[in-house]
Amino acid sequence: MEGLELAAARLVLERVKERDPEGWFQVPIDTRHVTDYLEVISKPVDLGTIGSRLSSYGSAVAFAAEARLVFENSIKYCKTKKEHKRILSRARALLTLFEKESAKYLRPFLTRRSREAVAMGRRSREAAWAIAGRLRKHKFGKIFAAEIDLELLGDYEARVGVVMWLGKLESKLRRGDYDGDVGGWVVDLRRIAANCVRYNTYPGDEFRAAGVAFAAAVERELEARLRPALEGREAEECCPALAPNWEAIVRALEAGFEFEAFSGQAQKAYPFLHPVASYYDSAEPFEDYVRYVAEPTSVGEIVSGLLQAELRTAAEVDREVARLFANCRTYFGELGGGRRAHGEADARYFLDLSDDLEAAWRAASAPLLDRPPDGAGPAGPGGGKKPRVAGKALEFAGKKLGMLEEEEEKKRASRSSSSASSSRDQRSTPPPKPSDGAAMRAVLAAVAQRAEAASLASAPAGDEYLDAVGEAADLASVEKTLAQGGFASVEALAAALRRCFGNA
């Protein structure tokens, strides 16, 4: 894992560990004392071990599977032992918590395109060694053979995630790390150039040019040597081809995000270039961001997706770019947390910058997508300017929900003051009562009645819509959830409405 995916996994792990104060699930089971443990459990694992090798997991799917195993092992072993009743109860509670936190922070990474692991046979291993040897002789081979100096490049790991170079790739190959997954070797090989291109964003940078040239050399070697060593289906599974025009897409990203434009000492597009977590020194701002944005992304992550064959067409890249701009509008818009965290002036700056860069991207990508460059047509599903219909409804809903939140805050303050004055012991203030359902229904009804919101009443059908938005959402589903008592707070209702408007 890398970038935001790694940060999200680390956050989920820490959230779960916080609810295990005794550390029962954070150290390996001592089988010298629990002598029958290995008779019941075939694959022991604990949260401490998972945390120590977090960056080595190939995906959030692999991380989640092993994290679940911690609690599933405990449940399996303890359920027949009455003396471990407390541990059994804790395991079940933590498994539920893990699923809840994963749904909140890992959802976009758990639904990515997956691949089937294929063992590395004799021919594919020989091809891998031959490719590594030939790439060392490439004119930029020395750059990519040497270990990355992380002390010199202090922000490198935060921006690229998994650090890789040819020497490390060869060491892992020699150790047998790829014996069960030749596709994992391909991912790591492609990661070398992808990391270089996504990290070095300055126009005309010699390392960026070297990264693009090295990526092209990698693809030529894979096509000439590895793919022939694999069976037809295995070749596509383990070594999928990049988009045929990937270099043109890279140039379009450079033009669309105006890499040559600067604001002071920083690139104009700097806020969009790297994973959100890399801009902060602590987890709190990231936690705030992902409360509002379900599927974070950045230009760097899009570049990695392109150069590692996760995004295989210009249209798929365009959808990710559209998501990037939509995320900005969600977080800094009327219902987002960005205005509170950064202030009104900064929020407006980011929104204006998003509009400017989106227009530039549309112009730069128009030849690749066969669409007008002037914004006349849609930028693929979810792309283009934020629809006027959603923008008007969003603004109206923001005002209504803001008023309701202010009323709730006053009620909470009143309850807290009353409790503090009457309390005779050290017990904490009781939790606030759920929000007034009638008031929330009134807000939703007012939003639905707006002429601008009419097109949001029900979500479009079809795979194209779901591919673009990930999760369908409309006012009808929000109304149904509200009627069933599914929103415990104004914030929960706001999150559901944000999804409606963000999808639109």
N, C-alpha and C positions, 0 to 999 in steps of 0.2 A: 504494500500500500504506500501511497505517497500523498503529499499535499493535504488538501482538505479532508480526503478520505482517511488518512492516518490521524489527523487531528480529531476528527469525529469519533473514530474508534477509541482513541485515548480518552476522550471525554466520557464516552459511554462506560468504559472500564472504570474510570475514577468514580463516576456516579454510583456504580454498583458496589465498589469497594468501600465507599462511605457508609453503606448500610450493613457492613460486615465488621463492626468495631472490634470484635474479638479476633478477627483475622482467620477464622476457621477455614475459609476457602482460598486463602492467599499464600499458603505454603504447601509443599508436597505432603502427602499422607506418609507418616512414618510406619512403614510396613513391618518394622521390627516389633512394634507394639500392636498394630492392627494386623495380626498375622494372617487372617483369612481374606484380606482386602483384595489381593491379586487373584484369588479364586473366583471373585465375583466381578471385578472390574478389569477389563482387558487393556484399557488405555487410560491410565491415570493422568490427570492434568489439573493445574490450579491457576488462579488468577495472577499470582506472582510470576509464574513461568510465562504465561501469556504476555504479561506486560513487558518482560525482559526481551521478548523477541517480536514485539508488535510490528516493527517496520519490515520484518521478514515475511509476513503473510502476503501472499500474492494478491489478495482481494479482501474486501469487507465480508464477502460470503464465507471465505475460509476462516477469517477471524471469528465471525459469529458462530460458525459451526463448532469451533473448539471451545469458545466461551460457554455455549449451551451445554457442552459435554461436562464441564465442571459440575454443574448443578444436576444434570441428568445422572452422572455417576453417583453423586451423593444420595439422590432420591432412590436410586436402584439399590444401593448398599444399605441405607438406613431404614427403608420402609418395613423391613421384617424385624427390626431391632428396637424394642420398646425403650431401651436406655438412650437411644439417639433421637428421641422424639423431637427435641428442640432443634437439633441440627436439620432434621427432615423438614420441619416447618420453615426454617430459615432458607433452606435450599429452594423450596417451592416459591417462597416470597421473592427471592432474588432472581429466580428464573423469570417470574412475571415482570419484575422491575426491568430486567435486561431486555425483554421483548418490548416493553413500553419505551425505554430510552432508545433502543435501536430503531423503532418506528419513527421516533422524533428526529434523530440525528443521522442515521445510517440509511434511511429509505432510498435516497437517490442512488447510493452505491450498491445496494443489494439488488437492484433491478437492471444493472448494466448487462450488456451482451456477454455471455459466458462462453467458455470453450471447454471441450472435453480433454482431459489429460491423456497424452499418448506417450508410452515408454520410449526412451531413446535407445534405438538399436545400434548395432555395429556400424551400419552404413551412415546413419545420421550422426553418430558420434565422430566418425572420421571426417564427415563433412564439416562438423562444427569446429574441429581443430584446424582443418584446412582454411576455413573462413577466418578464424582468429589470426592465424599466421599471415594470411594475405593482407588483412586489414592493418596489421602492424607495419607492413611495408608501404602502406598508402602514404601519400605525401603529407597527410595530417596525422598519420598513425602515432607519432610520438606524443602528440597532444593528448590523444585519447587512451594511450597505453598507461600513462602515469596516473598515480593516485591524486584525487582532488585535495587541494590544501584547504581544509575547512577552517583553519585558523585565519588564513588570508581572506577567504571568502566566507565571512561569518554568517551571511544570510542565505548561503547556497542551499543548504539542506532544507530550510524552511520554505524555500521557493520551489524546489524541484521534488522534494520527498525522498525517494529511494536514490541514493548516490551510487553511480556505477561507472566503471572504467574497464578497459580491456584486461588489465592485470587481475582485477577482482573477478571478472567473468571467467577467466581461465582457471583461477583458483577454485571457484565453485564447480567448474566442469571437472577438474581433476579430483575433487573430493567426492564427486558423484551426486551433487545436489540436484542435477537435472536428469538423473537416470530414469525417473518416473514421469518426467514431463518435458519433452523436447520443446513444447510451446513456451514453457517458462524461460528456456534459454533464448528463444527468439525475442520474447518480451524484454529481457534484460539487455540483449544486444542492441535492439532498437532504442532502448532507453538512453544509451550512451549519447547518441546524437541528439535525441529529443530533449534531454536535459540541457545540453549546450545551447540549442536554439531557443528554448523557452527562457533560459536565464539571461542570455546576452541579447538584450532588446534594443540596444542603441543602433541607429542606422549606420551602415558601413563598417560595423564592428568586424574585425578580422576573425574573431572566434565564432561569431554567428555565421559568417560565410563558410568557415571551416566545418561547422556543424551541419549545414545544409549539404555541402559536398560529401561529407562523410556518410550522411544518411543515404544519399544516392548510391554511394559505393556499397553500403550494407545491402541495399535492395538488389543490386546487381549480383552480389555474391550469394545471397539467399536464392535468387532465381536460378543461378547457374549450378549451385552445388547442393543446397539442402533440399529444395523442392524435389529434384530428381531422386533423392535418396528416400523419399517418403511415398507412400501409396497415395492415389488420387484424393480420396476423402481426407486422409491424414494431412496431406499437404495444405489443404484449405483450412482445416481445423487448427493446425499448429503454426502455419506460416501464411496467414491470409495476405493477399496483395494489398498494398496501399492504394488510395485513390489514384487513378492514372494521371491526374493533373495536380498531384499534391504540391508540387513546387509552385504552381500558379496560385494555389489556395494560400500558401504561405505568403507569397507576395501580396495577395489581396488583403490578408490580415494586416500586413505591414502598412499598406496604403489606407485601409479602412480605419485602423486605429491610429493613423497619423503618427507613425514612429518618428518622423523627422520634425514634428512640431513639439516645442518645449514651452513650459510655463515656469519661468525662473530657471532653476537648475534641473528640474525634473521634466521627464517627458509628459506631454499633455495627457496621455492616456494612462499614466502611472497607476491610478486607483483601480484600473481594470486589468492590469497585466499579470498579477500574481494571486495565488490563493488568499482568500480573505484572512485566514489565520496568520499568515506571514506578516501582516501589517501590525500585529499587536504583540505585546510582551506578556500578556496574561490571557487566561481563558475566558474571562468575563465578557469582553466585547464580542468574541466569537459566539458565545452562548446566546447573547442578545440577538445577534444577526440570524442565527439559525432558528430562532423562535419565529421569525417572520418569513424567512426564505427557505423553502423546502428543498430546493436543489441548487446549491451554490455552484458557481463555476468561475473561470477566469480565462483570459487569453492564453496564459501558459498551459492550463489544463486542456484547453481546446487544441493547442499545438501538439501536446503529448498524445492526445487522442488521435489526431491525424497521423502522426509519425509512428504510432504503434498499432495502427489499423483498427482502432476502436470506432473511428469516424471514417467511413469509406467513400463518402461522396461529398460534393460541395453542398448539397442540400442538407445533409446531416450536420455539417459544420455551421451552416446558416441557422439551423434550428438552435444550436448551442449558443451562437452569438445572440440570437433573439432572446434566449433565456437569460443571458448575461444582462442585457439592457432591461428586461422585465424585472429581474431581481433588484436592480438599482431602483426602479420605480416603486417596487413593493416596499423596500426597506425605507426609502426616503420620502415616500408618498404620505398621503393624509393618514393612513391607518398603520404606517410602519413605525418602528422604534427609532429610526435614524434621526428624525427631527428632535426627539428628546435627548438622544445620546450625543449628537453633534451640533445641534442648534439649527435654527431656521436658515441662517445664511449659508452654512455649509450644505444643508440639504438641498437648497435651491441651486447651489453651484454644481453638485453632483447630478441633479436632474437635467440641468442645462447641458452639462458636458455629455451626458448620455444621449441627449437628442442630437447634439452636434456629431458625435462619433457614429451614431446610427445612420445618419444621413451619409456620412463619408463611407461607411461600410456598404451601404446599399449601392453607392456609385461604383465602388471598387469591385464588388462581387457580381454586379449586373451581367458582365460577359460570361461568367461561370454558370449563372443560373437562368439565363435566357429570360430576363425580366427588365422592365424599364428602370433606368438608373435614377429617375427623378422622384421616386416614392409613389408613383401612381398606382402600382399594384401591390399585393400583399407580399411580405418578405417570408414566404413559406408560412406554414401553420404557426400562428402566434407571433409572427414578425411584423415589421413595419411600425409606423407610429402607433402609439397607444390609441385605441379606438376612442373617438369622442364620446360614444355611448357609455363606455366603461369609465372614462375619466370623469364625466359629469356625475354618474351614480356614485363613484368612489368619493368624490368631493362631498356630495350630499350625505352619504353614509358616515363619513368621517366626522362631520359636524354633529350629526345626531348622536353617534356613539360617544363622541367627546363629551357632550352634555350629560349623557347617562353615566359615564365614568366619573364625572365631577360629582354627581349626586351620590354615587356609590362611595366615593372617597369621603364625602362629608358624613355619610352614615357610619362608615368604618371608624372615622375619627371620633364620632360621638359615642359609639359603642365602647371604643378603647378607653376614652376618658371616663365614661360611666363605670366601667369595670375597674379601672385603676383606683377610683375614689371609694368604691364600696368594698374592694377586696380586703380580707383580713389575713391572708397568707401570701406565700410567694408563688402561687400558681400563675401560669401565664394566661394572658387574655384568651378567651375561647375564640375559635376560628369564626370568621364572619359567616353569616348566613348566605346561602346561594342568592344570586342576583334575582331581582324581581322579574319573573318570567313574563308578566303582563307588559312591563315596560319594554323588554326586549322584543316582544311580539309587535308592539306598537312601532318600534324603530324599523323592524323588518318590513312591516306593512307599508310604512312611509317610503322606504327605499323602493319596494316593488311597484308602488303606484307611480313612481316617476316615469315619465315617458321614455327617458333615456335608458332605463333599466329593462325595458320590455324584452330586448334581445337576450337578456341573461336569465330569463325565466326557466329555460331548460337547456341542458348541454347538447351540442351536436352529437350525432351518432357517427360511428365509423372509426377504423383503426388509425387514420391519419390524425384525427383530433387527439386520440389517446397517446399516440406517439409524440405529439407536440407538447401536451400538457402533463402527461404522466398520470394524473388522477382527475377524473371528471368532477366538476362541481358546478352547481347552479342554484338559483334561489329556491327552486322547488325542493331540492334535497336539504337545504338549510332550514326551510320552513318545517319540513318533516322532522328533522332532528330536534328543532326547538319544541315542537308539539309533544315529542316524546321525553322532554326534559333533559336532552343531551348536552345542553350548554350550562355549565355551572357558574359562568362569569361572563361579563361583557367582553373580556379579553378573548374568551373562547369563541364567542359569536363573531368578534372582529376578525379572528384568524380565518374562520370559515368564509366570511364575506371577501376577505383579501384573496382567497383562493379563487373565488368566482371572478373577481375583477382581473386578477393576474392571468387566469386562463384566457379571458376575453382579449 
